[in-house]
Amino acid sequence: MNEDLLTIPQAANYCSLNRVTVWKYVKAGELRASLTPGGQYRLLKKDLESFMRAKGMHPFATYQPQNKKVLIVDDDPQIRKLFTNILSHHEYLTETASDGFEAGVKVVSFNPGLVILDLFMPGIDGFEVCRWLKNNPDKSHIKILAVTGYDTPENMKRIMDAGADGYLTKPLDSETLIQNVISLLEGAEVFNGKN
């Protein structure tokens, strides 16, 4: 059988849904399918994948749990590369953004469990990004680890008041970063202060 052509049970298995649910999507016209002369539905794999993307679903084989996804937001490319290397070594899936606007776009498309957020960037700064995330009902569950080279009591209070879940100062070692990432993604309390 053509691997690009799926039966209802195969489509249901591919997207981890009940076959009745897939059949209902087909009958409602939300999911494109063809009818064979024998009265059986067949779906093109590409149509199923488009439907899944539109619904925010993932094929089971490529699914990445949110608590393994980290967005690194920093205007310094060396910091982004360093944090990406550290997190990738510990099997986290990462994306990066160089400013607050790009961070907003990536949060929507990547759907991370944690954002590592620099405070001072051109344009939209980390404080504004933090407030936007924590005031957005669909995104407020995302953990925010603020990381800054400009450590002052005022900056720490300001970002924590904006809703950050953790606070670290640069430079920081890989062990401190990983311990905080693990703690935040597993829901444990972390020390909000200087490392």
C-alpha positions as CSV (number, residue, x, y, z in Angstrom):
1,M,0.0,0.0,0.0
2,N,1.1,3.5,-0.7
3,E,2.7,4.9,2.5
4,D,1.3,8.4,1.7
5,L,-2.2,7.1,1.7
6,L,-3.7,6.2,5.1
7,T,-6.9,4.5,6.3
8,I,-8.8,6.0,9.2
9,P,-7.2,3.6,11.8
10,Q,-3.7,4.4,10.4
11,A,-4.4,8.1,10.6
12,A,-5.8,7.8,14.1
13,N,-2.6,5.9,15.2
14,Y,-0.4,8.5,13.5
15,C,-1.9,11.4,15.4
16,S,-2.7,9.5,18.6
17,L,-6.5,10.0,18.3
18,N,-9.4,7.6,18.5
19,R,-10.5,6.4,15.1
20,V,-14.0,7.6,15.8
21,T,-12.6,11.1,16.4
22,V,-10.7,11.1,13.1
23,W,-13.9,9.8,11.3
24,K,-15.9,12.7,12.8
25,Y,-13.3,15.3,11.6
26,V,-13.6,13.7,8.1
27,K,-17.4,13.7,8.2
28,A,-17.4,17.4,9.4
29,G,-15.2,18.4,6.5
30,E,-12.3,19.5,8.7
31,L,-10.0,16.8,7.5
32,R,-9.8,16.1,3.8
33,A,-10.3,12.5,2.7
34,S,-11.3,10.5,-0.4
35,L,-13.9,7.7,-0.6
36,T,-13.0,4.5,-2.3
37,P,-15.5,2.6,-4.5
38,G,-16.0,0.3,-1.6
39,G,-17.0,3.1,0.7
40,Q,-13.8,3.4,2.8
41,Y,-12.1,6.7,3.5
42,R,-8.5,7.3,2.6
43,L,-6.4,10.3,3.7
44,L,-3.3,11.7,2.1
45,K,-0.5,11.9,4.7
46,K,0.3,15.5,3.8
47,D,-3.4,16.5,4.3
48,L,-3.3,14.8,7.8
49,E,-0.1,16.6,8.7
50,S,-1.5,20.0,7.6
51,F,-4.6,19.3,9.7
52,M,-2.4,18.4,12.7
53,R,-0.3,21.5,12.3
54,A,-3.5,23.6,12.2
55,K,-4.7,21.9,15.4
56,G,-1.3,22.2,17.1
57,M,-0.9,18.4,17.2
58,H,2.3,16.4,16.7
59,P,2.9,13.0,15.2
60,F,3.8,10.7,18.1
61,A,7.2,9.9,16.6
62,T,8.3,13.5,16.5
63,Y,6.6,14.8,19.6
64,Q,8.8,16.8,22.0
65,P,7.3,17.4,25.5
66,Q,7.1,21.0,26.5
67,N,9.4,20.4,29.5
68,K,12.3,19.6,27.2
69,K,11.9,22.7,25.1
70,V,13.9,25.9,26.0
71,L,13.8,29.2,24.2
72,I,17.0,31.3,24.7
73,V,16.5,35.0,24.3
74,D,19.7,37.1,24.3
75,D,21.1,39.8,21.9
76,D,24.6,38.3,22.4
77,P,25.2,35.6,19.8
78,Q,28.0,34.0,21.9
79,I,25.6,33.6,24.9
80,R,23.0,32.1,22.6
81,K,25.5,29.6,21.3
82,L,27.0,28.8,24.7
83,F,23.5,28.1,26.3
84,T,22.4,26.1,23.2
85,N,25.5,23.9,23.5
86,I,25.0,23.4,27.3
87,L,21.3,22.6,27.0
88,S,21.7,20.4,23.9
89,H,24.3,18.3,25.7
90,H,21.6,17.6,28.4
91,E,19.1,16.6,25.7
92,Y,17.0,19.8,25.7
93,L,15.5,21.0,22.4
94,T,16.4,24.7,22.0
95,E,15.4,27.6,19.8
96,T,17.0,31.1,20.0
97,A,15.8,34.7,19.6
98,S,18.0,37.8,19.5
99,D,15.4,40.3,20.7
100,G,12.0,40.7,22.3
101,F,10.0,40.8,19.1
102,E,11.6,37.6,17.8
103,A,11.0,36.0,21.2
104,G,7.3,36.6,20.9
105,V,7.2,34.9,17.5
106,K,9.2,31.9,18.7
107,V,7.1,31.5,21.8
108,V,4.1,31.0,19.6
109,S,5.7,28.7,17.0
110,F,8.0,26.7,19.3
111,N,5.8,26.5,22.5
112,P,8.7,26.2,25.0
113,G,8.4,25.1,28.6
114,L,11.0,27.6,29.7
115,V,12.4,30.9,28.4
116,I,15.9,32.0,29.4
117,L,15.6,35.7,29.1
118,D,18.2,38.5,29.0
119,L,16.9,41.7,30.6
120,F,18.4,44.3,28.3
121,M,18.0,44.0,24.6
122,P,17.4,46.5,21.8
123,G,13.7,47.3,21.1
124,I,11.5,45.2,23.3
125,D,13.4,44.4,26.5
126,G,13.2,41.3,28.8
127,F,11.0,43.0,31.3
128,E,8.3,43.7,28.6
129,V,8.6,40.1,27.2
130,C,8.2,38.7,30.8
131,R,5.1,40.8,31.4
132,W,3.6,39.8,28.1
133,L,4.1,36.1,28.7
134,K,2.8,36.2,32.3
135,N,-0.3,38.3,31.4
136,N,-1.2,36.0,28.4
137,P,-3.5,33.2,29.7
138,D,-2.3,30.8,27.0
139,K,1.4,31.4,27.8
140,S,1.5,32.3,31.5
141,H,2.5,28.7,32.5
142,I,5.8,29.1,30.6
143,K,8.6,29.4,33.1
144,I,11.0,32.4,32.8
145,L,14.6,32.3,34.0
146,A,16.0,35.8,33.9
147,V,19.7,36.1,33.2
148,T,21.6,39.4,33.3
149,G,25.0,40.9,33.4
150,Y,23.5,44.0,35.0
151,D,22.8,42.7,38.5
152,T,21.2,45.3,40.8
153,P,18.6,44.9,43.5
154,E,16.3,47.1,41.4
155,N,16.7,45.0,38.3
156,M,16.1,41.8,40.3
157,K,13.0,43.2,41.9
158,R,11.6,44.6,38.7
159,I,11.9,41.3,36.8
160,M,10.6,39.2,39.7
161,D,7.6,41.6,40.0
162,A,7.0,41.1,36.2
163,G,6.6,37.4,36.9
164,A,10.0,35.8,36.4
165,D,10.4,32.4,38.0
166,G,14.2,32.5,38.5
167,Y,17.0,35.0,38.4
168,L,20.7,34.4,37.6
169,T,23.7,36.7,36.9
170,K,26.2,36.5,34.2
171,P,28.7,35.1,33.9
172,L,27.4,31.7,35.1
173,D,28.7,28.2,34.9
174,S,27.0,25.4,33.0
175,E,26.2,23.5,36.2
176,T,24.3,26.4,37.7
177,L,22.4,26.9,34.5
178,I,21.4,23.3,34.2
179,Q,20.4,23.0,37.9
180,N,18.1,26.0,37.4
181,V,16.6,24.7,34.2
182,I,15.9,21.3,35.7
183,S,14.4,22.8,38.8
184,L,12.1,25.2,36.9
185,L,10.9,22.6,34.3
186,E,10.3,20.0,37.1
187,G,8.3,22.6,39.1
188,A,10.8,22.9,42.1
189,E,11.6,26.1,43.7
190,V,14.9,27.7,42.8
191,F,16.9,30.4,44.6
192,N,16.0,33.7,43.1
193,G,19.2,35.6,43.6
194,K,22.9,35.7,42.8
195,N,24.5,32.4,41.8
